[in-house]
Amino acid sequence: MSKLVNKLQSYYREEEGTYLIEIKLNQLQQVFNSLDPSPFLDRDLDDNAENYIINSVDEFHLNTPLKLVFYLPSNEQNTARHLLPSALHNYFDYRQQGEQRKLRTIWRQGRISLLIGLSFLFVCLSLSELISRFGTDTFIHFLEEGLLISGWVALWRPLEIFLYEWWPVSYQQKIFAKLAYIPIEIRLLEEPSTPDSFR
């Protein structure tokens, strides 16, 4: 644990128990997708900016206090303070709702797959029991075993969903939910930054 803390402290500054995810920009537009014609509050984020923010948050435990700090020139300060927090929170709330819908779809597919799998298993068990009455030779035994294996294999998909497929989506939803309410601060950029300062 101490190694992880030391690693995070080497990459991220800490102020009063809160880790800072710092982004230096020359223009506010660098945060947003330049091809998106929507108003600022509804605009998608630039892919590089979004990936940097998400990957940074992912390095911390979900309960760790975090803050996004954007450094911008003085002529961008007022606009950024007025628009940036709402735009980012709206965007990540939208992404969180998308993951929530995806999670509901996964659970619905899991329930349907489980119903189909159990029904198929019941049919296979019934057929295996029926076939066993026709004799005990090798071919009959082969059919019985084949039906049993087929029935249990049909349960693999619902088990895959319930055991493995849902939790990455659930975790991503929690990341977006955290970002939808993360504190955002705008600070003065004291020296020009490079266009890829958030990478």
Secondary structure as a PSIPRED ss2 file (coil, helix, strand):
# PSIPRED VFORMAT (PSIPRED V4.0)

   1 M C   1.000  0.000  0.000
   2 S H   0.000  1.000  0.000
   3 K H   0.000  1.000  0.000
   4 L H   0.000  1.000  0.000
   5 V H   0.000  1.000  0.000
   6 N H   0.000  1.000  0.000
   7 K H   0.000  1.000  0.000
   8 L H   0.000  1.000  0.000
   9 Q H   0.000  1.000  0.000
  10 S H   0.000  1.000  0.000
  11 Y H   0.000  1.000  0.000
  12 Y C   1.000  0.000  0.000
  13 R C   1.000  0.000  0.000
  14 E E   0.000  0.000  1.000
  15 E E   0.000  0.000  1.000
  16 E C   1.000  0.000  0.000
  17 G C   1.000  0.000  0.000
  18 T E   0.000  0.000  1.000
  19 Y E   0.000  0.000  1.000
  20 L E   0.000  0.000  1.000
  21 I E   0.000  0.000  1.000
  22 E E   0.000  0.000  1.000
  23 I E   0.000  0.000  1.000
  24 K E   0.000  0.000  1.000
  25 L C   1.000  0.000  0.000
  26 N C   1.000  0.000  0.000
  27 Q C   1.000  0.000  0.000
  28 L H   0.000  1.000  0.000
  29 Q H   0.000  1.000  0.000
  30 Q H   0.000  1.000  0.000
  31 V H   0.000  1.000  0.000
  32 F E   0.000  0.000  1.000
  33 N C   1.000  0.000  0.000
  34 S C   1.000  0.000  0.000
  35 L C   1.000  0.000  0.000
  36 D C   1.000  0.000  0.000
  37 P C   1.000  0.000  0.000
  38 S C   1.000  0.000  0.000
  39 P C   1.000  0.000  0.000
  40 F H   0.000  1.000  0.000
  41 L H   0.000  1.000  0.000
  42 D H   0.000  1.000  0.000
  43 R C   1.000  0.000  0.000
  44 D C   1.000  0.000  0.000
  45 L E   0.000  0.000  1.000
  46 D C   1.000  0.000  0.000
  47 D H   0.000  1.000  0.000
  48 N H   0.000  1.000  0.000
  49 A H   0.000  1.000  0.000
  50 E H   0.000  1.000  0.000
  51 N H   0.000  1.000  0.000
  52 Y H   0.000  1.000  0.000
  53 I H   0.000  1.000  0.000
  54 I H   0.000  1.000  0.000
  55 N H   0.000  1.000  0.000
  56 S H   0.000  1.000  0.000
  57 V H   0.000  1.000  0.000
  58 D H   0.000  1.000  0.000
  59 E C   1.000  0.000  0.000
  60 F C   1.000  0.000  0.000
  61 H C   1.000  0.000  0.000
  62 L C   1.000  0.000  0.000
  63 N C   1.000  0.000  0.000
  64 T C   1.000  0.000  0.000
  65 P C   1.000  0.000  0.000
  66 L E   0.000  0.000  1.000
  67 K E   0.000  0.000  1.000
  68 L E   0.000  0.000  1.000
  69 V E   0.000  0.000  1.000
  70 F E   0.000  0.000  1.000
  71 Y E   0.000  0.000  1.000
  72 L E   0.000  0.000  1.000
  73 P C   1.000  0.000  0.000
  74 S H   0.000  1.000  0.000
  75 N H   0.000  1.000  0.000
  76 E H   0.000  1.000  0.000
  77 Q H   0.000  1.000  0.000
  78 N H   0.000  1.000  0.000
  79 T H   0.000  1.000  0.000
  80 A H   0.000  1.000  0.000
  81 R H   0.000  1.000  0.000
  82 H H   0.000  1.000  0.000
  83 L H   0.000  1.000  0.000
  84 L H   0.000  1.000  0.000
  85 P H   0.000  1.000  0.000
  86 S H   0.000  1.000  0.000
  87 A H   0.000  1.000  0.000
  88 L H   0.000  1.000  0.000
  89 H H   0.000  1.000  0.000
  90 N H   0.000  1.000  0.000
  91 Y H   0.000  1.000  0.000
  92 F H   0.000  1.000  0.000
  93 D H   0.000  1.000  0.000
  94 Y H   0.000  1.000  0.000
  95 R H   0.000  1.000  0.000
  96 Q H   0.000  1.000  0.000
  97 Q H   0.000  1.000  0.000
  98 G H   0.000  1.000  0.000
  99 E H   0.000  1.000  0.000
 100 Q H   0.000  1.000  0.000
 101 R H   0.000  1.000  0.000
 102 K H   0.000  1.000  0.000
 103 L H   0.000  1.000  0.000
 104 R H   0.000  1.000  0.000
 105 T H   0.000  1.000  0.000
 106 I H   0.000  1.000  0.000
 107 W H   0.000  1.000  0.000
 108 R H   0.000  1.000  0.000
 109 Q H   0.000  1.000  0.000
 110 G H   0.000  1.000  0.000
 111 R H   0.000  1.000  0.000
 112 I H   0.000  1.000  0.000
 113 S H   0.000  1.000  0.000
 114 L H   0.000  1.000  0.000
 115 L H   0.000  1.000  0.000
 116 I H   0.000  1.000  0.000
 117 G H   0.000  1.000  0.000
 118 L H   0.000  1.000  0.000
 119 S H   0.000  1.000  0.000
 120 F H   0.000  1.000  0.000
 121 L H   0.000  1.000  0.000
 122 F H   0.000  1.000  0.000
 123 V H   0.000  1.000  0.000
 124 C H   0.000  1.000  0.000
 125 L H   0.000  1.000  0.000
 126 S H   0.000  1.000  0.000
 127 L H   0.000  1.000  0.000
 128 S H   0.000  1.000  0.000
 129 E H   0.000  1.000  0.000
 130 L H   0.000  1.000  0.000
 131 I H   0.000  1.000  0.000
 132 S H   0.000  1.000  0.000
 133 R H   0.000  1.000  0.000
 134 F H   0.000  1.000  0.000
 135 G C   1.000  0.000  0.000
 136 T C   1.000  0.000  0.000
 137 D C   1.000  0.000  0.000
 138 T H   0.000  1.000  0.000
 139 F H   0.000  1.000  0.000
 140 I H   0.000  1.000  0.000
 141 H H   0.000  1.000  0.000
 142 F H   0.000  1.000  0.000
 143 L H   0.000  1.000  0.000
 144 E H   0.000  1.000  0.000
 145 E H   0.000  1.000  0.000
 146 G H   0.000  1.000  0.000
 147 L H   0.000  1.000  0.000
 148 L H   0.000  1.000  0.000
 149 I H   0.000  1.000  0.000
 150 S H   0.000  1.000  0.000
 151 G H   0.000  1.000  0.000
 152 W H   0.000  1.000  0.000
 153 V H   0.000  1.000  0.000
 154 A C   1.000  0.000  0.000
 155 L C   1.000  0.000  0.000
 156 W H   0.000  1.000  0.000
 157 R H   0.000  1.000  0.000
 158 P H   0.000  1.000  0.000
 159 L H   0.000  1.000  0.000
 160 E H   0.000  1.000  0.000
 161 I H   0.000  1.000  0.000
 162 F H   0.000  1.000  0.000
 163 L H   0.000  1.000  0.000
 164 Y H   0.000  1.000  0.000
 165 E H   0.000  1.000  0.000
 166 W H   0.000  1.000  0.000
 167 W H   0.000  1.000  0.000
 168 P H   0.000  1.000  0.000
 169 V H   0.000  1.000  0.000
 170 S H   0.000  1.000  0.000
 171 Y H   0.000  1.000  0.000
 172 Q H   0.000  1.000  0.000
 173 Q H   0.000  1.000  0.000
 174 K H   0.000  1.000  0.000
 175 I H   0.000  1.000  0.000
 176 F H   0.000  1.000  0.000
 177 A H   0.000  1.000  0.000
 178 K H   0.000  1.000  0.000
 179 L H   0.000  1.000  0.000
 180 A C   1.000  0.000  0.000
 181 Y C   1.000  0.000  0.000
 182 I C   1.000  0.000  0.000
 183 P C   1.000  0.000  0.000
 184 I E   0.000  0.000  1.000
 185 E E   0.000  0.000  1.000
 186 I E   0.000  0.000  1.000
 187 R E   0.000  0.000  1.000
 188 L E   0.000  0.000  1.000
 189 L C   1.000  0.000  0.000
 190 E C   1.000  0.000  0.000
 191 E C   1.000  0.000  0.000
 192 P C   1.000  0.000  0.000
 193 S C   1.000  0.000  0.000
 194 T C   1.000  0.000  0.000
 195 P C   1.000  0.000  0.000
 196 D C   1.000  0.000  0.000
 197 S C   1.000  0.000  0.000
 198 F C   1.000  0.000  0.000
 199 R C   1.000  0.000  0.000
